[in-house]
């Protein structure tokens, strides 16, 4: 079992195939659990659909990024917009541009014309536009240049200060140690 509280980063560590991504996909409802229960903000969610879980305030940033490449940065952010929630940070494009300064000068740039690091920032920013209370991040440092990884460390520290609960899957031990309160090592998980 595991839990993440507001203002806390918890990391799932493990090699490829250990079950980190599957764990996150199970939490957001993309994979059904075989047993047990999943609670978010005191409510059981293991039988809800992903869109219902997202509406409750759980954000998900997939490893594959999945931005809308034909849409601009601003249009991608609008896709993620949800109403503000009581007791959690309220995110606006301007607040996100302060968090991700690289995106500020790209407001009208299509997603297809962005680097991998910029796309990762946009994916996180789009998720934050949903005003989540907690965020699941799948391998956020994967394939990023060291300078972008450092920006990601600063971003996650700021999100902690904002009071978000963050659960991330990661293989990069240095990155994990720089942002997480504690970690869980997955050696082998069974989901089938």
Number of C-alpha atoms within 10 A of each C-alpha: 6 9 13 18 15 16 18 23 26 22 29 25 22 19 14 12 12 17 20 27 21 20 20 22 19 18 23 25 21 15 16 17 18 11 8 7 13 19 11 17 12 7 10 11 19 22 13 14 14 21 12 14 19 21 15 18 21 25 26 27 22 19 16 13 17 13 22 17 15 13 16 19 28 19 17 23 25 15 15 16 17 18 12 16 15 9 8 16 16 18 20 17 21 11 13 20 17 11 19 20 14 14 22 16 10 17 16 13 17 18 23 14 13 16 11 17 22 19 22 25 24 26 25 25 25 27 26 29 24 26 27 25 26 28 25 26 22 25 21 27 23 16 11 16 11 10 9 17 17 14 16 21 19 16 17 19 17 14 22 18 12 15 17 23 21 27 24 24 26 24 18 15 12 9 17 22 13 13 21 20 13 13 19 14 12 15 13 13 12 8 13 6
